[in-house]
Amino acid sequence: MLPFSSFDFFIIMAVFVIIMSLSKLLCKTRPNYFKYILFILNAIFLTLVFPKPIHFILFILYSYIATYLLTDIFKIKNKIWGIIILILPMLFVKFDIRFSSYPFILNDIISFAGLSYASFRIVGYFMDKIPNEKMADGVTYFNFLAFTPTILIGPIDRYSRFKISQEEGFSAINCETFLSGWIFLVKGIVFKYIIAELISRYWLDISLSSIPKIISSISEMYAYYAYLFFDFGGYSLMALGIGKMLGMRVPINFKNPFTSVNPQDFWRKFHISLGDWLKDYFFTPLYMFFSRQKKLKKHPMFRQNISLIITFLLMGCWNGFQSNYIISGLLFGIYSAIHNTYIIQCKKKGKDVVFGNLNPKIVKGISIFIMINAVSFSLYIFSGRFQL
Amino acid sequence: MKIKHIIRLFTHIAIYTCIVISLYLIYSPLNKDPMNGSSSSVQFVYQQF
């Protein structure tokens, strides 16, 4: 059973929350037991309920040993090779989707639910690990990758943040966090199981054969954006809520993206953990790389724009190598590059080069309107529903 | 303060009742769906993606 895929999952989580609360009472003098109890609960879910548990456990072992060898034994300086080794299983799976006509069974052997998110987390850990820094302890590393509420669809947590949260131990289990977690959980249930489901049934999936194709496509485009937000946002809220009830802080992943005024603002509100991950582990190193190139030294705007486009292209490829994902990622990259150029031009000329002296409230309204349409279009292509 | 608490309690009861009724109305018809081979209607919706 996958997390959040049936009512039974919530019953299991309720039992886990009760076990954690009772553990707090029983282990008052031993706060270190928190991580071991969390480990046992995560291991129970992974081995008894989650599909392909052996695959997941082997992947954890592989990433742990690979990180140890790369950082502590070989002490590699070029982290690119390390990243490729760590995401190798994910690359096999993604490439196999593209070449599905090949009689290739490697995909079945390697793939398991949550592989992409686990890969993102281990790359984050590998990139953040300072040479000669002690390796993460096995129990915390396992909890970090196999934490039940976030095992399938994130958010993409950071090891350092996860460790700090885990070290708070049983003190994070109290009435206040429980109630706060409960509110997030209920909000997530409303988002995912009511609003997203209603959008899916009565807006997204209805056939509008009686109206022109262009209008039905536009309607479907907006419906998909709304559906994706409430579905994915609902998942994230439920993960956050259950995480809080179990005594762990899970980062917020969505903050009303419909009010975004530019692409930068959008990625601060929509799938925040992915936006931050791409910025820290891909965009910044890539920009630094381009900055070191002599030919590009005099073209900072070009460096930024090309880094943005490549970063979002990577984001598209992460979902798979199908054209809809790649074009969608490319579009997000182009939006960001256009906005970046606009900002730089405004700074250079000391005025708003597009809106001039227009009332800021009107500018904000127009910006929100443009963003909703641009994002909806890109996500519509991402969905694979767009047909010319 | 007391009235405020009572209003809050009833508001919460109303909200949770609405949520439960909505969930029931959305998912209970799926249990009768001939295509539903799973034991759970939520799982049935999930499998369709």
Chai-1 contact restraints between the chains, C-beta under 6 A:
chainA,res_idxA,chainB,res_idxB,connection_type,confidence,min_distance_angstrom,max_distance_angstrom,comment,restraint_id
A,S5,B,Q43,contact,1.0,0.0,6.0,A-B,restraint_1
A,S5,B,Y46,contact,1.0,0.0,6.0,A-B,restraint_2
A,S6,B,S40,contact,1.0,0.0,6.0,A-B,restraint_3
A,S6,B,V42,contact,1.0,0.0,6.0,A-B,restraint_4
A,S6,B,Q43,contact,1.0,0.0,6.0,A-B,restraint_5
A,F7,B,S40,contact,1.0,0.0,6.0,A-B,restraint_6
A,F7,B,V42,contact,1.0,0.0,6.0,A-B,restraint_7
A,I194,B,S22,contact,1.0,0.0,6.0,A-B,restraint_8
A,E197,B,I26,contact,1.0,0.0,6.0,A-B,restraint_9
